[in-house]
Amino acid sequence: MAGIIFSENSGVNDGLFKDTDLAIRSWLLDYDTEKNDYDDTLKAMANIGKSKQFGEKLGSVTEFGDFEIVPEGGNAIQDEIQEGFDKLIIHEQALKKFTITANMVEDKKIEDMKIKAEGFMRSYKRSRLAEFTALITGATEGTVKWGNKVIDTTSNDGVSLFNTSHPGKKSGVANQSNRFTNEFGADDTMLYRLANIGKNFKNQSGQPMGYTFDTIMIPADAPALERLIQKIIGSDQQVGSSFNDVNVSKGKWKLVVNPLWTTGDAVTKKPYILMSSQANKELRGNMVYDRTPLTVRDWVDNDNYNLNFSGRYRIGMGFNSWQHILIGGAATGTSLS
């Protein structure tokens, strides 16, 4: 987490409010450092960095091709590196406010005030993951709406993160798909097939990348799928088989159940996302930039004597690449036979 910054307060140093103000600040700090599913899920799926600019522009370059054999006395083959795809991630601000009434302070409603402080911090942590969840689960389209904001879900190649036609930068590089309609199935067959496809994704120059996919993210309302994956990644023997085969999936996958990703009971074909944690890091795939940490101001309203707390943070999220990730169980996309 980026931590909390407390600004100078106004009118809270008198006897009525000073102790309450200090207590609420303490509760905010305590809850910020507590372990929680929101922080853990975000850290498992995104690279979290800091920024000091209006936005972060992430660039890339193409690669040289392979060396070529030439006859004796022949000339070397000229090759060039060119500017590749780039991505601009722009930071946006978010704000929230809560109030402690003068009566609550006078009557020493400690638990009520603590509940408000913890709820404020929970809202902050949940909001970060909620925005990222909306971004990544809506990335079959070029934009997605979160609250009243339309967010860009394209990768650095200009098409949606999950797309059937990711282009290359160099001429001759065929389009590639990382959006598949196939359901997970009853064993690890489709899991390994899609992981192998991901391993063979090519970069913008057409070179195979060879990343190992090791992370699975699923919705929180897919208990049957969650139970199946837990068996696949934790059983000694192969799941879904009557043969006493070794389970080659054991210990190779991390399951992330996103508490804010739900698809509804009416959706029987549950989507799932596979990711290479190494590729996500090296390619700067899923990016979250903290431009301004949560900053809290507090003041006493002279008209009603209420103690107010207002919080603001500024954050940027986006995708710099697509080869680190793929989706299965999508409504539309490439269908594997």
Secondary structure, DSSP 8 states (H G I E B T S, - for coil): ---EEE---BS--STTTHHHHHHHHHHHHHHHHS--HHHHHHHHH-EEEE--SSEEEE--B----------TT---------B---EEEE-EEEEEEEEE-HHHHHTT-HHHHHHHHHHHHHHHHHHHHHHHHHHHHTTTSSEEEETTEEEE-B-TTSSBSS-S-B--SSTT---B--BB-----SSSHHHHHHHHHHHT-B-TTS-B------EEEEETT-HHHHHHHHHHHH-SB-TT-SS--B-TTTTS-EEEEETT----TT--S--EEEE-HHHHHHTT-EEEEEEEEEEEEEEE-TTT--EEEEEEEEEEEEES-STTEEEES-SSSB---
